């Protein structure tokens, strides 16, 4: 039995859990974009150039894939968070004050999830991290000073 407090044991897994969170969020966002652009997953495709839906689909597909892979994560998450805030306030807010009333639960959750990635970075399991030579990966495994996540690129 370890004498380490639970929070200390959990903190050691933060990069992995953050990476898994990023992967799931990116996969869900990518599927939204694919559904909007290509009419898959029981959704009608948005006509090319149709404002704002087709453009949102492009952002969802491209940024979702970048986030999924952990490439340019902070930039893609920033753009995605803004797109979801825009979607919430222009398409959903007019139908009620709360996300459960106005159908805006998904955009609200995506917006805040992506904002979390902007500030905390991609976590582990990124494509750039997996492509680094093994020696560079082991050196990067020890987090720099400054808390969990350190100064990760993304």
C-alpha positions as MATLAB code, in Angstrom:
seq = 'XXXXXXXXXXXXXXXXXXXXXXXXXXXXXXXXXXXXXXXXXXXXXXXXXXXXXXXXXXXXXXXXXXXXXXXXXXXXXXXXXXXXXXXXXXXXXXXXXXXXXXXXXXXXXXXXXXXXXXXXXXXXXXXXXXXXXXXXXXXXXXXXXXXXXXXXXX';
ca = [
       0.000    0.000    0.000;
       1.422    3.336   -1.010;
       1.582    6.181    1.460;
       1.338    8.765   -1.339;
      -1.899   10.784   -1.224;
      -4.376   10.039   -3.973;
      -3.922   13.449   -5.594;
      -0.173   12.859   -5.964;
      -0.751    9.484   -7.600;
      -3.352   10.927   -9.958;
      -1.120   13.885  -10.882;
       1.428   11.517  -12.366;
      -1.158   10.412  -14.927;
      -2.225   13.917  -16.006;
      -0.328   13.987  -19.338;
      -1.786   10.623  -20.386;
      -5.348   11.493  -19.379;
      -5.071   14.913  -21.035;
      -3.811   13.209  -24.186;
      -6.737   10.767  -24.154;
      -9.157   13.671  -23.581;
      -7.638   15.489  -26.571;
      -7.883   12.388  -28.788;
     -11.560   11.766  -27.952;
     -12.472   15.455  -28.322;
     -10.621   15.659  -31.646;
     -12.287   12.491  -32.946;
     -15.750   13.763  -32.018;
     -15.072   17.156  -33.605;
     -13.661   15.565  -36.765;
     -16.782   13.417  -37.083;
     -18.953   16.549  -36.819;
     -16.995   18.126  -39.672;
     -17.142   14.988  -41.818;
     -20.890   14.748  -41.280;
     -21.383   18.397  -42.228;
     -19.166   18.334  -45.327;
     -19.767   14.844  -46.691;
     -23.242   13.955  -45.464;
     -22.155   10.899  -43.499;
     -23.347    9.610  -40.107;
     -27.021   10.218  -40.908;
     -26.599   13.901  -41.651;
     -27.342   15.894  -44.782;
     -24.241   17.526  -46.317;
     -24.128   21.299  -46.193;
     -23.877   22.883  -49.656;
     -20.381   24.107  -50.508;
     -19.876   27.696  -49.375;
     -23.091   27.794  -47.314;
     -22.532   30.343  -44.511;
     -21.877   29.519  -41.683;
     -22.435   25.754  -41.764;
     -20.038   24.688  -44.535;
     -17.251   26.860  -43.123;
     -17.885   25.460  -39.643;
     -17.608   21.972  -41.151;
     -14.200   22.822  -42.616;
     -13.007   24.139  -39.250;
     -14.386   21.047  -37.499;
     -12.774   18.614  -39.917;
      -9.340   20.265  -40.179;
      -8.953   21.461  -36.595;
     -10.477   18.257  -35.258;
      -7.880   16.198  -37.138;
      -5.047   18.433  -35.912;
      -6.279   18.165  -32.336;
      -6.753   14.409  -32.648;
      -3.143   14.026  -33.790;
      -1.753   16.567  -31.335;
      -0.341   18.782  -34.102;
      -0.608   22.561  -33.551;
      -3.038   21.682  -30.776;
      -3.212   25.032  -29.023;
      -3.823   27.000  -32.235;
      -6.396   24.524  -33.555;
      -8.120   24.410  -30.171;
      -8.223   28.220  -29.983;
      -9.880   28.454  -33.415;
     -12.259   25.594  -32.573;
     -13.240   27.113  -29.236;
     -14.037   30.417  -30.924;
     -16.028   28.693  -33.663;
     -18.103   26.864  -31.068;
     -18.699   30.047  -29.071;
     -19.827   31.719  -32.304;
     -22.134   28.776  -33.070;
     -23.610   28.855  -29.593;
     -24.337   32.564  -29.519;
     -25.557   32.926  -33.117;
     -27.474   29.665  -33.603;
     -28.560   28.486  -30.167;
     -28.783   31.355  -27.665;
     -31.817   32.837  -29.425;
     -33.833   29.688  -28.610;
     -33.390   29.841  -24.821;
     -31.059   30.820  -22.027;
     -29.643   27.385  -21.225;
     -27.952   24.784  -23.443;
     -30.516   22.119  -22.554;
     -33.281   24.467  -23.717;
     -31.687   25.681  -26.919;
     -29.917   22.560  -28.245;
     -26.500   24.112  -27.710;
     -25.061   21.574  -25.290;
     -22.537   20.158  -27.791;
     -21.170   23.581  -28.866;
     -20.909   24.699  -25.231;
     -19.033   21.553  -24.195;
     -16.763   21.690  -27.252;
     -16.023   25.377  -26.608;
     -14.939   24.808  -23.003;
     -13.107   21.562  -23.780;
     -11.055   23.259  -26.470;
     -10.363   26.223  -24.213;
      -8.928   23.777  -21.681;
      -6.563   22.446  -24.383;
      -5.474   25.997  -25.255;
      -4.235   26.485  -21.700;
      -3.036   22.985  -20.789;
      -1.623   21.839  -24.127;
      -1.933   18.482  -25.855;
      -0.806   16.132  -23.094;
       0.915   12.946  -24.205;
       0.306   10.628  -27.172;
       0.871   13.316  -29.809;
       2.022   12.484  -33.317;
       5.092   14.757  -33.039;
       5.948   13.151  -29.708;
       5.627    9.649  -31.122;
       7.788   10.514  -34.145;
      10.640   11.887  -32.008;
      13.640    9.601  -31.527;
      13.399    7.405  -28.425;
      16.179    9.329  -26.618;
      14.368   12.654  -27.098;
      11.102   11.082  -25.896;
      12.625    9.837  -22.651;
      14.151   13.279  -21.999;
      10.743   14.888  -22.601;
       9.022   12.431  -20.254;
      10.322   14.244  -17.182;
       8.130   17.354  -16.895;
       9.934   20.697  -16.678;
       9.549   22.982  -13.701;
       6.288   24.874  -13.685;
       3.785   22.169  -12.844;
       1.993   19.475  -14.804;
       2.109   19.949  -18.518;
       5.063   22.315  -18.193;
       5.951   24.211  -21.323;
       4.683   21.654  -23.812;
       4.513   22.643  -27.410;
       1.264   22.265  -29.151;
];
